[in-house]
Amino acid sequence: MADIKFTCPHCQQGIQCDQLWCGHEINCPTCQGGIVVPHIDAPPATGNPLVPKPPSGPGARLSAGKTQVARSVTPTGVT
């Protein structure tokens, strides 16, 4: 399992423990205050989660493709 990191609400000490402790009450190693280890729904995301990861593998290619908008041959404003 992965380690999780959180902060003691009593003394602000950073604490790291195994994810198996989520939901269990422990004592802070610094101030001995009682803490319930928070539940972590998902591992922390790296980078911006809104930016998709680029495809990988043998079929992954990047090309310019075709222009979607037809361009005028004559400059604008010229009659």
PyMOL commands that set and color helices and strands:
alter all, ss='L'
color gray80, all
select helices_A, chain A and resi 19-21
alter helices_A, ss='H'
color red, helices_A
select strands_A, chain A and resi 3-7+14-18+25-27+34-36
alter strands_A, ss='S'
color yellow, strands_A
deselect
rebuild
show_as cartoon
